[in-house]
Amino acid sequence: MSDLGHKEKVLAALNFEPMDSVPICGPFQGYWGLEYSNVSVQKSFDNPDLAAEAQLKVLEKCDFDGLEVFWDWQTPLQAAGCEVNITEVGGPSTRTHIVSDASSLDALDVPDPSQDKRLKSGIETAAKLIDSIGDERYVYYDLLAPFTLAGELHGVEKMMLDLYTDPDFVNALLSFATETLKVYNKYLTDSLDVDGVFMCDPTASGELISKATFETYSRPYMKEISDTIKAAGKDVMIHICGDVSDRLESILEIPHEVLSVDTPVDLAVARKVMGERVTLLGNLDVANTLFNGTPDDVRAQVRNRIDAAGGVGHILAGGCDIAPGTPMENVEVWKENTTV
């Protein structure tokens, strides 16, 4: 299957078809791409043309088979009323949390995505990218999962305590987050002709919550969002930061096509658990190897990851976001030797 195009390679990986080489994607290259082209985050909001051009420059160098076309995955937070920090480089971060207790949650309305200026700017950028490459590359957007959105609305540390002291409040908060994300996902899937949707749930990391907590407070709400994405005819893609080796079988309970696994997860172990039910994406070390390593370090790890995943049902990618400042030469070498 050596004559497959870029999108066809990704679709073959999703269908567990044998290939001569595995497809590649960031998976999360958006903010790195802006920094590489010296486009500040605020400027990318103000000028979607510049934001799109930055990603096309990355694509020229790296020749990704799939591309993140919308990367402002936390945009509902500002729309809901949180104050955020927007720095020159890297994604916005939450400065103030707007849910302190049940009464403040009751007073909160689901934000209207049609009035979200950041969202609309990101959609304009994504539409430009899709017009340019959508027929030839697999394209997807990112958005928070409910557990992570809830933590940002309330404060992660407070929510972790409330899991034990006030679980009813946490479930109400998660219900609000889920309804917000349903509205946002519908608006995005109505606006953009993407192939897949990434649900990002870093706060559900194995370093932060137990498997039991994940199964009670993250998985059910992720499943609700998954159902809405699948109803829109899009592939469901999941990313959870950190080591989730102990909950891979639990994650299988969420309908999805692609699981992005972070570097601490052994791809061979993940393949054994997932079998041919879910395509694996990852999991090059974005810090030690991509950011701090050499091209030869990257080449060696590329071979290791392809061999560990078994050469089928695998998309080679970073274990998480490609960090701004990562040398281009450490990313563009991925394409050199992805033969199975």
N, C-alpha and C positions, 0 to 999 in steps of 0.2 A: 504493500500500500504506500509506495514511495511517492506517488504523484498526487497525493491529497493536498488540497489547499489549506490555508490556515484554519478557517472555521471547521472544515471537514475533519481535520486532525483532532480538534477538541471534541467534536461530536463522536468521533470514533472512540476516543478515550471514555466518553460517557456511556458508550454502548459496549465497552470491553472487547472491542475488535482488535486483532493483532495489527501492529504497526512496525515500520522500520525504525521510527524515531518517535519519542514522546513529544507532545505539544508543550509549550512554555507560556507562562504569563507571570505578572508581578508577584502575587495577585493584586497588591495594593501599591501602585506606583504613583498615584496622583500627586501627592505633596512632594515626593522626590522629584518628579518631573517638573513641577513648578520651580523648585530650587535650582535644578540643573539649567533651566532657561532664564534664571534671574528674574522670575515673576513672583512678586510678593503675594501672599495669600489674599490680602485686601484687593490688590490689583486684579487678581484672578476673579474676584467677585464683581469688580467694577467693569471688567473687560473680558467677556466670555471668549472673544476671538483670540486674545493672548493666551488664555487658559488652554484652549483647544490646540493652538499651535505648539505649546510646550509639550503636550502629550504626543503630538505627531513627530516632534523631534526625537523623543525617546523611542518611538516606534521605528523610526528610520535606523537608529543605532541597534536596538535590541531585537527587532523583528518578532515581537510577541505574537503568539497565535490568538490569544485572548487579551482584552484590554478593559480595565476599569475606566468607565467613561463618566461616572459620577462618584466623587470620593468625599463629598462633604456630608459624611454619614451622621453627624450629630446636629444637623440643622433644626430638628424639631425643638431642641432645648431653648434656643434664643426665641423662637416663635412662641413658645409657651410662657416666656417671661424671664428666663434665667439670664443673668449677665454673663458674658463670655469674654475671654481674652483671645484676641486675634493678633497673633505675632507675625513677623515677616516670613518666617519659615515654619512649616509644620501645621498640624491641624489645630483649630480652636479648642480651648479648654474651658470648662465651666468655672465661673468665679463665684456666683451666688446660687444657692439652691432655693427653690420657691415653695417647696412643700415641707412644712415643719410638723404638721399633725393632721388629723382627720378633717378638721374644720377648714384648713387651708386647701386640702385636697378637694373638698366639696365645693369650694369657691372657684375651682379651676375649670376652665373650658378647654375642650380639645381644640388646638389651634387649627386655623383654616389654612391649608397649604397654598391655596390660591393667593393668599396675602403674605406669604413668606418670601421676602425678597431674595434671601440667600438661596432658597430652594429654586426659585425661578431662574436665578442666574446660573446655578449648576445645571438645571435642565437645558438652558440655552447652550451651554458649553457641550453637554452630552449630545444634544441634537446635532451640533456641528460635527462632532466626532463620528456619530453614527452615519450622518450623510456622507462622510468621507470614507469610512472603512467598514460600515456595518454589513455590507454584503460579503466582505472577504474575511472579517475577523469575528470571533465570538466576543460579544460585548455584554457587560453587566454593570449594575450599580450596587452601592453599599448602603445599608441603613442599620441603625441599632436594633438589637433584639430587646424585648420588653424588660428583662431583668437589668440590663445595663442602663436603659433609659430611666427606669425607676430609681436606680442608684444615683444618677446624675440629678434628677429632680429633687431628691430628698437628701442626698449626701451618702456616699457609699458606707462610711463607718456607721452612721446612724441607722441605715437600713440593715446592716449586719447585726447590730444589737437588737433591732426590732424583730428580726426573724425569730428571736427567742422570747422577747418581752411582749410583742404585740403582733402576732402573725396575721390577725384579721386585718389590721391596718395595711400590712405589707401586701396582702392579697388584693385589697382595694386599690392600692397604689399600682400594682401590677396590672389590674384590670384597666385602669386609666391609661397606662402606658401602652397596653395592647390595643385599645381602641384608637389611640393616637396613631400608632404605627399602621393599623389597618387603613386609616384614612390617608396617611402619607403614601403607603404602598400603592393604593388604588390610584391616587393622583399621579404618581410616578409611572406606573404601568400604563395608564391611559395616555400619558404624555410622551413616553419613550418606547421605541421599538427595540427593546433589549432581549437578549437570549436568556439571561439569568439574573437572579437577585441574591446578593450576599446578605445574610443576617449575621451581624457581628455582635458577639456577646462576651467581650473581654472580662466583664465583672463576674462571669460564671466560670472563670478560670479555676483549675484544680488547685492553684496556689491560694485561692480566696475562699472557696466554698467546698464542702464535702459532696460526695456523690449523692447522698441522701437529700441534701439541700438542693442540689441541682435538679433532682427528680421531682421535688415538691414545688419549687419556686421558679425554676427557669424552663424546664422542658415543656410543661403543659401550655405555657403562654407562647413559647416558640412554635409549638405545633399549630396553635391558632393562626399565627402569622404565616407559617408554611402553607396551611390550607388555602389562605387567601392568595398567596403567590401562585400556587399551582392552579387555582381557579382562573387566574389571569393567563394561564398558558405558558408560564415562565419556569425555567429550572430553578430549584431551590439550592442555594449554596450556603454553607454554614462555616463560620470561623469562630473558634473559642481559643483564646490565648492560653499559653502554658501547657502543663501536662494533664491531659484528659484521658490517659491510658486506662484509668480505673472506671471510666464511664462511657467507653466506646459503645458497648452494647446498649446502654441507655440512650445514647444519641441516635442509635438506629431506630428508636421508637418515633423519631421525628421524620416525617416524609421528606427526603431530600435526595438530590442527585450527586452533590459534590460536598466533601468534607475537607476543609483546609485545616491541616494539622501543623501545630507549632513545632519547633525544633526538638523540645524534650520528648516528643512522642516518636517511638521507633516505628518507621514505616512498615517494616516487616510484621510487627505485632499488629498494627492497624489493619494491614491487608488480611491477616489471618482472621481477625474479628469481623471485618466488613465483607470479606469475600468478594463476590461480584455484585453486591447490592448497592454499593456507593463508590464512586470514583474518588480517589485520594488526590489531594492537591498539596504540594509542598516538597520538602520542608527544609530548604537551605537555611543555614544559620545567618540571620540578617545582621547580627551584631558582630560576632567573633570572626565570621568568614567574609561576609559581603562588605561590611563596613571597615573592618580592621585587617582583613586578610589580603592575599595577593591573588592575581588571576590563576596561578597554579594551584593555590589552595582551593579556589572555587571549582576549578576543573576536576580536582580529585573528589570534592564533595558531590558534584553533579553525578559522577559515575556511581558513587556510593548510594545516592538516593534512588537513582534509576534501578540499580540492582536490587535494593531493598524492597522497592515497590513491585518488582517482578516484571516490569516492562509493559504492563497492560493495565488499563483502568487507572492511569496515573497522569497528572499534569504537573510538570516540573515548575516549581515556584519557590519564592521565599516562604519561610515559616510564618511570617507576619509582614507588617509594612516594610518596604524598602525605605530605610531612614534617609532623610535629607543629608547630603554630604557623602553618601555612599559613592565610591569611585565608579564612573561609568564603565571603565574597563572590567570591573568585577561583575557587572551585570551583562554586558554585551557578549561575554565569553560563553554564556549558557548555551547559545545557539550552535556552538562549534561542534559539540560531540554529544548529541542526545540520542544516538543510535541505541537500539535495544540489543 
